[in-house]
Amino acid sequence: MAEESDFADKVPPSFYEMGNKIIYETEAKGLNPGLIVLLVVVGLLLIFLVGNYVLYSYAQKTLPPRKKKPVSKKKMKRERLKQGVSAPGE
């Protein structure tokens, strides 16, 4: 118990420098920096997705349909044999 009374009159240095001023916690004014970063990232992602959709729909309207790969003679012969039609020349 004697030790408690020894430290009762001593004030930690960080509080001693402040004096008798009482500091009240105030609410942050303005937007939270984390919220700003989140909004910027979400905005950029949204712009990217909308831009991709616009380009895709534009390409579907304006570009001609893709050409199919040419079928080799060997595959054509195999398909005809499956259907029961003999290949010409055989």
Secondary structure, DSSP 8 states (H G I E B T S, - for coil): -HHHHHHHT---HHHHHHTT---------S--HHHHHHHHHHHHHHHHHHHHHHHHHHHHHHS---------HHHHHHHHHHHT---TT-
